[in-house]
Amino acid sequence: IYFCFGGYDGVAIYEYPDDVTCTGGALSVMAAGHLKTMETTKLISGDDLVGAMKIANGQVYPGPVK
């Protein structure tokens, strides 16, 4: 847990094995009633980012159709 200035008073970094477990952890923290608000941000590894770049390479997005 890191304390900070700005929109939030603190930042906590957790690693969970999957999204469902993470959601359960977030719900249990909020259910305790000690926090006014919470925001989650999913982080991805560098290896996963490279994998996503490889998937995107060569794909064409034509944009919205009018």
Buried (B, 14 or more C-beta within 10 A) or exposed (E): EEEEEEEEEEEEEEEEEEEEEBEEEBEEBEEEEEEEEEEEEEEEEEEEEEEEEEEEEEEEEEEEEE
